Amino acid sequence: RISLKYSRAIIDAIHSGELEKADYVNYGVFNLQIPTTVSNVPDKVLDPSLAWEGTPQEFEGTLSKLARLFQANFKEYADQATSEIIAAGPQL
């Protein structure tokens, strides 16, 4: 969860076109593109690894666990999904 203040700042960045011009990094397992900066939003809000309060090893373990849970849950719907949707899921 993030505060309403930061949610609004992200929405403002979408509406202003700021995010179209932003630099992004790829977020590994989930293949998500995360902006490196957004005006009025702390970096740790954008990057979950910076907000993590445990060790880097615990973060990676939790990230892998979440990806496995997502994959297991998705199996129920995989027969209804296109190959592109399936390929967009988490990659371990």
PyMOL Python script that loads the backbone (N, CA, C, O; Angstrom):
from pymol import cmd

cmd.read_pdbstr("""\
ATOM      1  N   ARG A   1       0.836  -1.178   0.000  1.00  0.00           N
ATOM      2  CA  ARG A   1       0.000   0.000   0.000  1.00  0.00           C
ATOM      3  C   ARG A   1       0.880   1.239   0.000  1.00  0.00           C
ATOM      4  O   ARG A   1       1.962   1.267   0.585  1.00  0.00           O
ATOM      5  N   ILE A   2       0.381   2.246  -0.668  1.00  0.00           N
ATOM      6  CA  ILE A   2       1.062   3.534  -0.613  1.00  0.00           C
ATOM      7  C   ILE A   2       0.045   4.600  -0.231  1.00  0.00           C
ATOM      8  O   ILE A   2      -1.163   4.412  -0.374  1.00  0.00           O
ATOM      9  N   SER A   3       0.553   5.701   0.250  1.00  0.00           N
ATOM     10  CA  SER A   3      -0.346   6.751   0.714  1.00  0.00           C
ATOM     11  C   SER A   3      -1.103   7.379  -0.450  1.00  0.00           C
ATOM     12  O   SER A   3      -0.664   7.332  -1.599  1.00  0.00           O
ATOM     13  N   LEU A   4      -2.227   7.955  -0.130  1.00  0.00           N
ATOM     14  CA  LEU A   4      -3.032   8.656  -1.124  1.00  0.00           C
ATOM     15  C   LEU A   4      -2.233   9.784  -1.771  1.00  0.00           C
ATOM     16  O   LEU A   4      -2.372  10.045  -2.966  1.00  0.00           O
ATOM     17  N   LYS A   5      -1.409  10.443  -0.987  1.00  0.00           N
ATOM     18  CA  LYS A   5      -0.565  11.536  -1.494  1.00  0.00           C
ATOM     19  C   LYS A   5       0.315  11.045  -2.651  1.00  0.00           C
ATOM     20  O   LYS A   5       0.424  11.710  -3.681  1.00  0.00           O
ATOM     21  N   TYR A   6       0.939   9.882  -2.473  1.00  0.00           N
ATOM     22  CA  TYR A   6       1.821   9.347  -3.520  1.00  0.00           C
ATOM     23  C   TYR A   6       1.018   8.779  -4.687  1.00  0.00           C
ATOM     24  O   TYR A   6       1.434   8.882  -5.841  1.00  0.00           O
ATOM     25  N   SER A   7      -0.131   8.179  -4.386  1.00  0.00           N
ATOM     26  CA  SER A   7      -1.008   7.696  -5.462  1.00  0.00           C
ATOM     27  C   SER A   7      -1.416   8.846  -6.366  1.00  0.00           C
ATOM     28  O   SER A   7      -1.399   8.723  -7.591  1.00  0.00           O
ATOM     29  N   ARG A   8      -1.783   9.963  -5.754  1.00  0.00           N
ATOM     30  CA  ARG A   8      -2.175  11.140  -6.538  1.00  0.00           C
ATOM     31  C   ARG A   8      -1.011  11.676  -7.360  1.00  0.00           C
ATOM     32  O   ARG A   8      -1.197  12.085  -8.506  1.00  0.00           O
ATOM     33  N   ALA A   9       0.184  11.678  -6.785  1.00  0.00           N
ATOM     34  CA  ALA A   9       1.361  12.151  -7.516  1.00  0.00           C
ATOM     35  C   ALA A   9       1.634  11.268  -8.736  1.00  0.00           C
ATOM     36  O   ALA A   9       2.025  11.770  -9.790  1.00  0.00           O
ATOM     37  N   ILE A  10       1.429   9.963  -8.597  1.00  0.00           N
ATOM     38  CA  ILE A  10       1.626   9.049  -9.732  1.00  0.00           C
ATOM     39  C   ILE A  10       0.563   9.301 -10.797  1.00  0.00           C
ATOM     40  O   ILE A  10       0.879   9.342 -11.986  1.00  0.00           O
ATOM     41  N   ILE A  11      -0.676   9.468 -10.391  1.00  0.00           N
ATOM     42  CA  ILE A  11      -1.760   9.773 -11.337  1.00  0.00           C
ATOM     43  C   ILE A  11      -1.483  11.103 -12.042  1.00  0.00           C
ATOM     44  O   ILE A  11      -1.686  11.222 -13.250  1.00  0.00           O
ATOM     45  N   ASP A  12      -1.018  12.103 -11.283  1.00  0.00           N
ATOM     46  CA  ASP A  12      -0.667  13.385 -11.896  1.00  0.00           C
ATOM     47  C   ASP A  12       0.441  13.214 -12.932  1.00  0.00           C
ATOM     48  O   ASP A  12       0.417  13.849 -13.986  1.00  0.00           O
ATOM     49  N   ALA A  13       1.409  12.356 -12.626  1.00  0.00           N
ATOM     50  CA  ALA A  13       2.507  12.104 -13.566  1.00  0.00           C
ATOM     51  C   ALA A  13       2.002  11.414 -14.835  1.00  0.00           C
ATOM     52  O   ALA A  13       2.528  11.656 -15.922  1.00  0.00           O
ATOM     53  N   ILE A  14       1.005  10.573 -14.705  1.00  0.00           N
ATOM     54  CA  ILE A  14       0.393   9.941 -15.880  1.00  0.00           C
ATOM     55  C   ILE A  14      -0.294  11.009 -16.721  1.00  0.00           C
ATOM     56  O   ILE A  14      -0.078  11.090 -17.931  1.00  0.00           O
ATOM     57  N   HIS A  15      -1.123  11.829 -16.077  1.00  0.00           N
ATOM     58  CA  HIS A  15      -1.896  12.846 -16.804  1.00  0.00           C
ATOM     59  C   HIS A  15      -1.025  13.917 -17.442  1.00  0.00           C
ATOM     60  O   HIS A  15      -1.357  14.425 -18.513  1.00  0.00           O
ATOM     61  N   SER A  16       0.076  14.264 -16.805  1.00  0.00           N
ATOM     62  CA  SER A  16       0.935  15.320 -17.335  1.00  0.00           C
ATOM     63  C   SER A  16       1.857  14.838 -18.445  1.00  0.00           C
ATOM     64  O   SER A  16       2.466  15.647 -19.145  1.00  0.00           O
ATOM     65  N   GLY A  17       1.961  13.522 -18.609  1.00  0.00           N
ATOM     66  CA  GLY A  17       2.871  12.966 -19.604  1.00  0.00           C
ATOM     67  C   GLY A  17       4.263  12.701 -19.051  1.00  0.00           C
ATOM     68  O   GLY A  17       5.142  12.234 -19.775  1.00  0.00           O
ATOM     69  N   GLU A  18       4.468  12.997 -17.772  1.00  0.00           N
ATOM     70  CA  GLU A  18       5.783  12.781 -17.158  1.00  0.00           C
ATOM     71  C   GLU A  18       6.251  11.338 -17.310  1.00  0.00           C
ATOM     72  O   GLU A  18       7.424  11.094 -17.589  1.00  0.00           O
ATOM     73  N   LEU A  19       5.339  10.379 -17.127  1.00  0.00           N
ATOM     74  CA  LEU A  19       5.742   8.973 -17.195  1.00  0.00           C
ATOM     75  C   LEU A  19       6.102   8.526 -18.609  1.00  0.00           C
ATOM     76  O   LEU A  19       6.853   7.567 -18.785  1.00  0.00           O
ATOM     77  N   GLU A  20       5.572   9.214 -19.613  1.00  0.00           N
ATOM     78  CA  GLU A  20       5.954   8.881 -20.988  1.00  0.00           C
ATOM     79  C   GLU A  20       7.428   9.181 -21.239  1.00  0.00           C
ATOM     80  O   GLU A  20       8.067   8.536 -22.071  1.00  0.00           O
ATOM     81  N   LYS A  21       7.957  10.153 -20.522  1.00  0.00           N
ATOM     82  CA  LYS A  21       9.342  10.585 -20.717  1.00  0.00           C
ATOM     83  C   LYS A  21      10.296   9.970 -19.692  1.00  0.00           C
ATOM     84  O   LYS A  21      11.508  10.171 -19.777  1.00  0.00           O
ATOM     85  N   ALA A  22       9.766   9.233 -18.741  1.00  0.00           N
ATOM     86  CA  ALA A  22      10.575   8.701 -17.638  1.00  0.00           C
ATOM     87  C   ALA A  22      11.478   7.563 -18.084  1.00  0.00           C
ATOM     88  O   ALA A  22      11.223   6.898 -19.088  1.00  0.00           O
ATOM     89  N   ASP A  23      12.536   7.356 -17.314  1.00  0.00           N
ATOM     90  CA  ASP A  23      13.383   6.177 -17.471  1.00  0.00           C
ATOM     91  C   ASP A  23      12.778   5.061 -16.635  1.00  0.00           C
ATOM     92  O   ASP A  23      12.219   5.307 -15.566  1.00  0.00           O
ATOM     93  N   TYR A  24      12.891   3.853 -17.121  1.00  0.00           N
ATOM     94  CA  TYR A  24      12.322   2.689 -16.442  1.00  0.00           C
ATOM     95  C   TYR A  24      13.383   1.623 -16.249  1.00  0.00           C
ATOM     96  O   TYR A  24      14.347   1.547 -17.011  1.00  0.00           O
ATOM     97  N   VAL A  25      13.200   0.804 -15.231  1.00  0.00           N
ATOM     98  CA  VAL A  25      14.009  -0.395 -15.031  1.00  0.00           C
ATOM     99  C   VAL A  25      13.064  -1.586 -15.048  1.00  0.00           C
ATOM    100  O   VAL A  25      11.899  -1.481 -14.664  1.00  0.00           O
ATOM    101  N   ASN A  26      13.584  -2.712 -15.498  1.00  0.00           N
ATOM    102  CA  ASN A  26      12.780  -3.928 -15.523  1.00  0.00           C
ATOM    103  C   ASN A  26      12.854  -4.606 -14.175  1.00  0.00           C
ATOM    104  O   ASN A  26      13.934  -4.760 -13.604  1.00  0.00           O
ATOM    105  N   TYR A  27      11.697  -5.012 -13.664  1.00  0.00           N
ATOM    106  CA  TYR A  27      11.635  -5.654 -12.370  1.00  0.00           C
ATOM    107  C   TYR A  27      11.511  -7.160 -12.531  1.00  0.00           C
ATOM    108  O   TYR A  27      10.438  -7.741 -12.369  1.00  0.00           O
ATOM    109  N   GLY A  28      12.626  -7.763 -12.850  1.00  0.00           N
ATOM    110  CA  GLY A  28      12.874  -9.191 -12.944  1.00  0.00           C
ATOM    111  C   GLY A  28      11.728 -10.159 -13.072  1.00  0.00           C
ATOM    112  O   GLY A  28      11.056 -10.210 -14.102  1.00  0.00           O
ATOM    113  N   VAL A  29      11.506 -10.925 -12.031  1.00  0.00           N
ATOM    114  CA  VAL A  29      10.585 -12.060 -12.021  1.00  0.00           C
ATOM    115  C   VAL A  29       9.219 -11.735 -12.633  1.00  0.00           C
ATOM    116  O   VAL A  29       8.648 -12.559 -13.346  1.00  0.00           O
ATOM    117  N   PHE A  30       8.704 -10.552 -12.359  1.00  0.00           N
ATOM    118  CA  PHE A  30       7.374 -10.194 -12.848  1.00  0.00           C
ATOM    119  C   PHE A  30       7.415  -9.400 -14.150  1.00  0.00           C
ATOM    120  O   PHE A  30       6.369  -9.039 -14.688  1.00  0.00           O
ATOM    121  N   ASN A  31       8.609  -9.127 -14.658  1.00  0.00           N
ATOM    122  CA  ASN A  31       8.788  -8.415 -15.930  1.00  0.00           C
ATOM    123  C   ASN A  31       7.977  -7.115 -15.964  1.00  0.00           C
ATOM    124  O   ASN A  31       7.308  -6.807 -16.951  1.00  0.00           O
ATOM    125  N   LEU A  32       8.052  -6.375 -14.879  1.00  0.00           N
ATOM    126  CA  LEU A  32       7.359  -5.088 -14.780  1.00  0.00           C
ATOM    127  C   LEU A  32       8.337  -3.960 -15.058  1.00  0.00           C
ATOM    128  O   LEU A  32       9.499  -4.022 -14.657  1.00  0.00           O
ATOM    129  N   GLN A  33       7.870  -2.944 -15.737  1.00  0.00           N
ATOM    130  CA  GLN A  33       8.669  -1.752 -15.974  1.00  0.00           C
ATOM    131  C   GLN A  33       8.327  -0.732 -14.894  1.00  0.00           C
ATOM    132  O   GLN A  33       7.177  -0.307 -14.779  1.00  0.00           O
ATOM    133  N   ILE A  34       9.314  -0.343 -14.109  1.00  0.00           N
ATOM    134  CA  ILE A  34       9.104   0.578 -12.998  1.00  0.00           C
ATOM    135  C   ILE A  34       9.848   1.872 -13.286  1.00  0.00           C
ATOM    136  O   ILE A  34      11.040   1.842 -13.596  1.00  0.00           O
ATOM    137  N   PRO A  35       9.161   3.013 -13.190  1.00  0.00           N
ATOM    138  CA  PRO A  35       9.863   4.281 -13.409  1.00  0.00           C
ATOM    139  C   PRO A  35      10.921   4.493 -12.335  1.00  0.00           C
ATOM    140  O   PRO A  35      10.706   4.161 -11.169  1.00  0.00           O
ATOM    141  N   THR A  36      12.057   5.044 -12.728  1.00  0.00           N
ATOM    142  CA  THR A  36      13.127   5.271 -11.757  1.00  0.00           C
ATOM    143  C   THR A  36      12.834   6.466 -10.871  1.00  0.00           C
ATOM    144  O   THR A  36      13.289   6.514  -9.728  1.00  0.00           O
ATOM    145  N   THR A  37      12.076   7.436 -11.380  1.00  0.00           N
ATOM    146  CA  THR A  37      11.668   8.584 -10.568  1.00  0.00           C
ATOM    147  C   THR A  37      10.296   9.070 -11.012  1.00  0.00           C
ATOM    148  O   THR A  37       9.930   8.978 -12.184  1.00  0.00           O
ATOM    149  N   VAL A  38       9.555   9.584 -10.054  1.00  0.00           N
ATOM    150  CA  VAL A  38       8.278  10.252 -10.299  1.00  0.00           C
ATOM    151  C   VAL A  38       8.261  11.450  -9.357  1.00  0.00           C
ATOM    152  O   VAL A  38       8.543  11.307  -8.167  1.00  0.00           O
ATOM    153  N   SER A  39       7.937  12.614  -9.872  1.00  0.00           N
ATOM    154  CA  SER A  39       7.913  13.815  -9.042  1.00  0.00           C
ATOM    155  C   SER A  39       7.055  13.612  -7.790  1.00  0.00           C
ATOM    156  O   SER A  39       5.933  13.111  -7.863  1.00  0.00           O
ATOM    157  N   ASN A  40       7.601  14.006  -6.659  1.00  0.00           N
ATOM    158  CA  ASN A  40       6.909  13.977  -5.364  1.00  0.00           C
ATOM    159  C   ASN A  40       6.631  12.574  -4.828  1.00  0.00           C
ATOM    160  O   ASN A  40       5.785  12.395  -3.952  1.00  0.00           O
ATOM    161  N   VAL A  41       7.350  11.576  -5.359  1.00  0.00           N
ATOM    162  CA  VAL A  41       7.197  10.202  -4.871  1.00  0.00           C
ATOM    163  C   VAL A  41       8.594   9.685  -4.499  1.00  0.00           C
ATOM    164  O   VAL A  41       9.490   9.681  -5.343  1.00  0.00           O
ATOM    165  N   PRO A  42       8.790   9.253  -3.254  1.00  0.00           N
ATOM    166  CA  PRO A  42      10.098   8.718  -2.859  1.00  0.00           C
ATOM    167  C   PRO A  42      10.442   7.453  -3.648  1.00  0.00           C
ATOM    168  O   PRO A  42       9.564   6.656  -3.980  1.00  0.00           O
ATOM    169  N   ASP A  43      11.729   7.283  -3.941  1.00  0.00           N
ATOM    170  CA  ASP A  43      12.180   6.113  -4.693  1.00  0.00           C
ATOM    171  C   ASP A  43      11.746   4.806  -4.050  1.00  0.00           C
ATOM    172  O   ASP A  43      11.418   3.848  -4.748  1.00  0.00           O
ATOM    173  N   LYS A  44      11.744   4.762  -2.714  1.00  0.00           N
ATOM    174  CA  LYS A  44      11.396   3.495  -2.057  1.00  0.00           C
ATOM    175  C   LYS A  44       9.930   3.123  -2.251  1.00  0.00           C
ATOM    176  O   LYS A  44       9.556   1.968  -2.050  1.00  0.00           O
ATOM    177  N   VAL A  45       9.105   4.076  -2.635  1.00  0.00           N
ATOM    178  CA  VAL A  45       7.713   3.763  -2.948  1.00  0.00           C
ATOM    179  C   VAL A  45       7.626   3.088  -4.315  1.00  0.00           C
ATOM    180  O   VAL A  45       6.772   2.230  -4.537  1.00  0.00           O
ATOM    181  N   LEU A  46       8.507   3.476  -5.219  1.00  0.00           N
ATOM    182  CA  LEU A  46       8.483   2.926  -6.572  1.00  0.00           C
ATOM    183  C   LEU A  46       9.129   1.548  -6.650  1.00  0.00           C
ATOM    184  O   LEU A  46       8.692   0.702  -7.431  1.00  0.00           O
ATOM    185  N   ASP A  47      10.152   1.319  -5.856  1.00  0.00           N
ATOM    186  CA  ASP A  47      10.915   0.066  -5.915  1.00  0.00           C
ATOM    187  C   ASP A  47      10.697  -0.730  -4.631  1.00  0.00           C
ATOM    188  O   ASP A  47      11.196  -0.342  -3.574  1.00  0.00           O
ATOM    189  N   PRO A  48       9.963  -1.831  -4.707  1.00  0.00           N
ATOM    190  CA  PRO A  48       9.660  -2.613  -3.500  1.00  0.00           C
ATOM    191  C   PRO A  48      10.902  -3.091  -2.741  1.00  0.00           C
ATOM    192  O   PRO A  48      10.859  -3.238  -1.519  1.00  0.00           O
ATOM    193  N   SER A  49      11.995  -3.330  -3.447  1.00  0.00           N
ATOM    194  CA  SER A  49      13.197  -3.807  -2.750  1.00  0.00           C
ATOM    195  C   SER A  49      13.763  -2.735  -1.829  1.00  0.00           C
ATOM    196  O   SER A  49      14.415  -3.060  -0.836  1.00  0.00           O
ATOM    197  N   LEU A  50      13.527  -1.464  -2.139  1.00  0.00           N
ATOM    198  CA  LEU A  50      14.006  -0.380  -1.282  1.00  0.00           C
ATOM    199  C   LEU A  50      13.119  -0.206  -0.049  1.00  0.00           C
ATOM    200  O   LEU A  50      13.584   0.268   0.988  1.00  0.00           O
ATOM    201  N   ALA A  51      11.859  -0.583  -0.156  1.00  0.00           N
ATOM    202  CA  ALA A  51      10.930  -0.471   0.973  1.00  0.00           C
ATOM    203  C   ALA A  51      10.999  -1.691   1.894  1.00  0.00           C
ATOM    204  O   ALA A  51      10.523  -1.642   3.028  1.00  0.00           O
ATOM    205  N   TRP A  52      11.584  -2.771   1.413  1.00  0.00           N
ATOM    206  CA  TRP A  52      11.649  -4.014   2.174  1.00  0.00           C
ATOM    207  C   TRP A  52      12.417  -3.802   3.471  1.00  0.00           C
ATOM    208  O   TRP A  52      13.477  -3.177   3.470  1.00  0.00           O
ATOM    209  N   GLU A  53      11.894  -4.311   4.566  1.00  0.00           N
ATOM    210  CA  GLU A  53      12.523  -4.106   5.867  1.00  0.00           C
ATOM    211  C   GLU A  53      13.362  -5.287   6.329  1.00  0.00           C
ATOM    212  O   GLU A  53      14.017  -5.205   7.368  1.00  0.00           O
ATOM    213  N   GLY A  54      13.355  -6.376   5.583  1.00  0.00           N
ATOM    214  CA  GLY A  54      14.176  -7.533   5.927  1.00  0.00           C
ATOM    215  C   GLY A  54      15.485  -7.504   5.154  1.00  0.00           C
ATOM    216  O   GLY A  54      15.890  -6.471   4.621  1.00  0.00           O
ATOM    217  N   THR A  55      16.134  -8.655   5.104  1.00  0.00           N
ATOM    218  CA  THR A  55      17.400  -8.765   4.372  1.00  0.00           C
ATOM    219  C   THR A  55      17.124  -8.901   2.880  1.00  0.00           C
ATOM    220  O   THR A  55      16.017  -9.269   2.484  1.00  0.00           O
ATOM    221  N   PRO A  56      18.123  -8.606   2.049  1.00  0.00           N
ATOM    222  CA  PRO A  56      17.945  -8.826   0.610  1.00  0.00           C
ATOM    223  C   PRO A  56      17.602 -10.284   0.279  1.00  0.00           C
ATOM    224  O   PRO A  56      16.839 -10.548  -0.650  1.00  0.00           O
ATOM    225  N   GLN A  57      18.160 -11.216   1.032  1.00  0.00           N
ATOM    226  CA  GLN A  57      17.870 -12.633   0.803  1.00  0.00           C
ATOM    227  C   GLN A  57      16.403 -12.941   1.123  1.00  0.00           C
ATOM    228  O   GLN A  57      15.761 -13.712   0.409  1.00  0.00           O
ATOM    229  N   GLU A  58      15.881 -12.350   2.177  1.00  0.00           N
ATOM    230  CA  GLU A  58      14.471 -12.549   2.526  1.00  0.00           C
ATOM    231  C   GLU A  58      13.571 -11.935   1.451  1.00  0.00           C
ATOM    232  O   GLU A  58      12.530 -12.496   1.108  1.00  0.00           O
ATOM    233  N   PHE A  59      13.977 -10.796   0.933  1.00  0.00           N
ATOM    234  CA  PHE A  59      13.195 -10.173  -0.129  1.00  0.00           C
ATOM    235  C   PHE A  59      13.130 -11.089  -1.346  1.00  0.00           C
ATOM    236  O   PHE A  59      12.051 -11.333  -1.886  1.00  0.00           O
ATOM    237  N   GLU A  60      14.277 -11.593  -1.776  1.00  0.00           N
ATOM    238  CA  GLU A  60      14.315 -12.478  -2.946  1.00  0.00           C
ATOM    239  C   GLU A  60      13.505 -13.741  -2.700  1.00  0.00           C
ATOM    240  O   GLU A  60      12.813 -14.215  -3.601  1.00  0.00           O
ATOM    241  N   GLY A  61      13.578 -14.288  -1.503  1.00  0.00           N
ATOM    242  CA  GLY A  61      12.795 -15.474  -1.169  1.00  0.00           C
ATOM    243  C   GLY A  61      11.304 -15.201  -1.220  1.00  0.00           C
ATOM    244  O   GLY A  61      10.536 -16.016  -1.731  1.00  0.00           O
ATOM    245  N   THR A  62      10.895 -14.067  -0.698  1.00  0.00           N
ATOM    246  CA  THR A  62       9.482 -13.693  -0.714  1.00  0.00           C
ATOM    247  C   THR A  62       9.015 -13.407  -2.131  1.00  0.00           C
ATOM    248  O   THR A  62       7.895 -13.763  -2.499  1.00  0.00           O
ATOM    249  N   LEU A  63       9.857 -12.770  -2.926  1.00  0.00           N
ATOM    250  CA  LEU A  63       9.526 -12.495  -4.323  1.00  0.00           C
ATOM    251  C   LEU A  63       9.313 -13.806  -5.091  1.00  0.00           C
ATOM    252  O   LEU A  63       8.357 -13.931  -5.857  1.00  0.00           O
ATOM    253  N   SER A  64      10.192 -14.764  -4.886  1.00  0.00           N
ATOM    254  CA  SER A  64      10.052 -16.069  -5.543  1.00  0.00           C
ATOM    255  C   SER A  64       8.798 -16.796  -5.069  1.00  0.00           C
ATOM    256  O   SER A  64       8.091 -17.410  -5.868  1.00  0.00           O
ATOM    257  N   LYS A  65       8.523 -16.727  -3.762  1.00  0.00           N
ATOM    258  CA  LYS A  65       7.315 -17.363  -3.223  1.00  0.00           C
ATOM    259  C   LYS A  65       6.067 -16.756  -3.849  1.00  0.00           C
ATOM    260  O   LYS A  65       5.153 -17.481  -4.243  1.00  0.00           O
ATOM    261  N   LEU A  66       6.021 -15.430  -3.943  1.00  0.00           N
ATOM    262  CA  LEU A  66       4.874 -14.754  -4.545  1.00  0.00           C
ATOM    263  C   LEU A  66       4.708 -15.175  -6.007  1.00  0.00           C
ATOM    264  O   LEU A  66       3.587 -15.405  -6.461  1.00  0.00           O
ATOM    265  N   ALA A  67       5.804 -15.274  -6.737  1.00  0.00           N
ATOM    266  CA  ALA A  67       5.735 -15.697  -8.135  1.00  0.00           C
ATOM    267  C   ALA A  67       5.189 -17.125  -8.242  1.00  0.00           C
ATOM    268  O   ALA A  67       4.359 -17.409  -9.106  1.00  0.00           O
ATOM    269  N   ARG A  68       5.652 -18.018  -7.368  1.00  0.00           N
ATOM    270  CA  ARG A  68       5.149 -19.405  -7.387  1.00  0.00           C
ATOM    271  C   ARG A  68       3.660 -19.453  -7.059  1.00  0.00           C
ATOM    272  O   ARG A  68       2.912 -20.210  -7.677  1.00  0.00           O
ATOM    273  N   LEU A  69       3.226 -18.645  -6.087  1.00  0.00           N
ATOM    274  CA  LEU A  69       1.797 -18.589  -5.741  1.00  0.00           C
ATOM    275  C   LEU A  69       0.973 -18.079  -6.925  1.00  0.00           C
ATOM    276  O   LEU A  69      -0.101 -18.608  -7.212  1.00  0.00           O
ATOM    277  N   PHE A  70       1.473 -17.065  -7.601  1.00  0.00           N
ATOM    278  CA  PHE A  70       0.791 -16.527  -8.773  1.00  0.00           C
ATOM    279  C   PHE A  70       0.677 -17.612  -9.848  1.00  0.00           C
ATOM    280  O   PHE A  70      -0.394 -17.814 -10.422  1.00  0.00           O
ATOM    281  N   GLN A  71       1.778 -18.303 -10.115  1.00  0.00           N
ATOM    282  CA  GLN A  71       1.764 -19.357 -11.128  1.00  0.00           C
ATOM    283  C   GLN A  71       0.784 -20.467 -10.768  1.00  0.00           C
ATOM    284  O   GLN A  71       0.038 -20.941 -11.625  1.00  0.00           O
ATOM    285  N   ALA A  72       0.782 -20.877  -9.523  1.00  0.00           N
ATOM    286  CA  ALA A  72      -0.122 -21.946  -9.091  1.00  0.00           C
ATOM    287  C   ALA A  72      -1.574 -21.508  -9.223  1.00  0.00           C
ATOM    288  O   ALA A  72      -2.411 -22.288  -9.678  1.00  0.00           O
ATOM    289  N   ASN A  73      -1.883 -20.291  -8.840  1.00  0.00           N
ATOM    290  CA  ASN A  73      -3.247 -19.785  -8.937  1.00  0.00           C
ATOM    291  C   ASN A  73      -3.685 -19.657 -10.397  1.00  0.00           C
ATOM    292  O   ASN A  73      -4.838 -19.927 -10.733  1.00  0.00           O
ATOM    293  N   PHE A  74      -2.771 -19.250 -11.245  1.00  0.00           N
ATOM    294  CA  PHE A  74      -3.113 -19.014 -12.644  1.00  0.00           C
ATOM    295  C   PHE A  74      -3.422 -20.310 -13.396  1.00  0.00           C
ATOM    296  O   PHE A  74      -4.135 -20.283 -14.399  1.00  0.00           O
ATOM    297  N   LYS A  75      -2.902 -21.429 -12.931  1.00  0.00           N
ATOM    298  CA  LYS A  75      -3.150 -22.709 -13.608  1.00  0.00           C
ATOM    299  C   LYS A  75      -4.644 -22.949 -13.825  1.00  0.00           C
ATOM    300  O   LYS A  75      -5.040 -23.548 -14.824  1.00  0.00           O
ATOM    301  N   GLU A  76      -5.457 -22.487 -12.903  1.00  0.00           N
ATOM    302  CA  GLU A  76      -6.912 -22.660 -13.003  1.00  0.00           C
ATOM    303  C   GLU A  76      -7.490 -21.947 -14.236  1.00  0.00           C
ATOM    304  O   GLU A  76      -8.523 -22.353 -14.768  1.00  0.00           O
ATOM    305  N   TYR A  77      -6.815 -20.886 -14.678  1.00  0.00           N
ATOM    306  CA  TYR A  77      -7.331 -20.065 -15.777  1.00  0.00           C
ATOM    307  C   TYR A  77      -6.513 -20.184 -17.061  1.00  0.00           C
ATOM    308  O   TYR A  77      -6.876 -19.601 -18.083  1.00  0.00           O
ATOM    309  N   ALA A  78      -5.433 -20.919 -17.017  1.00  0.00           N
ATOM    310  CA  ALA A  78      -4.507 -20.978 -18.148  1.00  0.00           C
ATOM    311  C   ALA A  78      -5.171 -21.460 -19.436  1.00  0.00           C
ATOM    312  O   ALA A  78      -4.800 -21.013 -20.521  1.00  0.00           O
ATOM    313  N   ASP A  79      -6.130 -22.350 -19.338  1.00  0.00           N
ATOM    314  CA  ASP A  79      -6.782 -22.854 -20.544  1.00  0.00           C
ATOM    315  C   ASP A  79      -7.645 -21.790 -21.233  1.00  0.00           C
ATOM    316  O   ASP A  79      -8.074 -21.982 -22.370  1.00  0.00           O
ATOM    317  N   GLN A  80      -7.897 -20.681 -20.552  1.00  0.00           N
ATOM    318  CA  GLN A  80      -8.696 -19.594 -21.118  1.00  0.00           C
ATOM    319  C   GLN A  80      -7.821 -18.431 -21.610  1.00  0.00           C
ATOM    320  O   GLN A  80      -8.334 -17.445 -22.139  1.00  0.00           O
ATOM    321  N   ALA A  81      -6.511 -18.551 -21.432  1.00  0.00           N
ATOM    322  CA  ALA A  81      -5.599 -17.452 -21.741  1.00  0.00           C
ATOM    323  C   ALA A  81      -4.842 -17.696 -23.048  1.00  0.00           C
ATOM    324  O   ALA A  81      -4.583 -18.833 -23.441  1.00  0.00           O
ATOM    325  N   THR A  82      -4.502 -16.601 -23.696  1.00  0.00           N
ATOM    326  CA  THR A  82      -3.673 -16.701 -24.907  1.00  0.00           C
ATOM    327  C   THR A  82      -2.227 -16.986 -24.510  1.00  0.00           C
ATOM    328  O   THR A  82      -1.843 -16.831 -23.351  1.00  0.00           O
ATOM    329  N   SER A  83      -1.448 -17.399 -25.481  1.00  0.00           N
ATOM    330  CA  SER A  83      -0.018 -17.677 -25.201  1.00  0.00           C
ATOM    331  C   SER A  83       0.700 -16.407 -24.760  1.00  0.00           C
ATOM    332  O   SER A  83       1.639 -16.474 -23.968  1.00  0.00           O
ATOM    333  N   GLU A  84       0.264 -15.239 -25.269  1.00  0.00           N
ATOM    334  CA  GLU A  84       0.894 -13.977 -24.865  1.00  0.00           C
ATOM    335  C   GLU A  84       0.627 -13.670 -23.395  1.00  0.00           C
ATOM    336  O   GLU A  84       1.509 -13.193 -22.679  1.00  0.00           O
ATOM    337  N   ILE A  85      -0.593 -13.946 -22.956  1.00  0.00           N
ATOM    338  CA  ILE A  85      -0.929 -13.714 -21.547  1.00  0.00           C
ATOM    339  C   ILE A  85      -0.135 -14.664 -20.659  1.00  0.00           C
ATOM    340  O   ILE A  85       0.404 -14.255 -19.631  1.00  0.00           O
ATOM    341  N   ILE A  86      -0.065 -15.906 -21.048  1.00  0.00           N
ATOM    342  CA  ILE A  86       0.697 -16.893 -20.267  1.00  0.00           C
ATOM    343  C   ILE A  86       2.169 -16.488 -20.184  1.00  0.00           C
ATOM    344  O   ILE A  86       2.779 -16.572 -19.118  1.00  0.00           O
ATOM    345  N   ALA A  87       2.735 -16.049 -21.307  1.00  0.00           N
ATOM    346  CA  ALA A  87       4.146 -15.656 -21.349  1.00  0.00           C
ATOM    347  C   ALA A  87       4.414 -14.410 -20.506  1.00  0.00           C
ATOM    348  O   ALA A  87       5.547 -14.193 -20.076  1.00  0.00           O
ATOM    349  N   ALA A  88       3.394 -13.590 -20.263  1.00  0.00           N
ATOM    350  CA  ALA A  88       3.576 -12.361 -19.480  1.00  0.00           C
ATOM    351  C   ALA A  88       3.590 -12.614 -17.981  1.00  0.00           C
ATOM    352  O   ALA A  88       3.852 -11.694 -17.206  1.00  0.00           O
ATOM    353  N   GLY A  89       3.319 -13.824 -17.564  1.00  0.00           N
ATOM    354  CA  GLY A  89       3.314 -14.131 -16.138  1.00  0.00           C
ATOM    355  C   GLY A  89       4.712 -14.186 -15.563  1.00  0.00           C
ATOM    356  O   GLY A  89       5.694 -14.041 -16.292  1.00  0.00           O
ATOM    357  N   PRO A  90       4.810 -14.395 -14.259  1.00  0.00           N
ATOM    358  CA  PRO A  90       6.131 -14.437 -13.598  1.00  0.00           C
ATOM    359  C   PRO A  90       7.027 -15.531 -14.173  1.00  0.00           C
ATOM    360  O   PRO A  90       6.566 -16.617 -14.525  1.00  0.00           O
ATOM    361  N   GLN A  91       8.302 -15.218 -14.256  1.00  0.00           N
ATOM    362  CA  GLN A  91       9.287 -16.158 -14.773  1.00  0.00           C
ATOM    363  C   GLN A  91      10.315 -16.447 -13.672  1.00  0.00           C
ATOM    364  O   GLN A  91      11.021 -15.550 -13.212  1.00  0.00           O
ATOM    365  N   LEU A  92      10.381 -17.685 -13.272  1.00  0.00           N
ATOM    366  CA  LEU A  92      11.362 -18.073 -12.246  1.00  0.00           C
ATOM    367  C   LEU A  92      12.542 -18.789 -12.875  1.00  0.00           C
ATOM    368  O   LEU A  92      13.468 -19.190 -12.169  1.00  0.00           O
TER     369      LEU A  92
END
""", "prot")
cmd.dss("prot")
cmd.show_as("cartoon", "prot")
cmd.util.cbc("prot")
cmd.orient("prot")
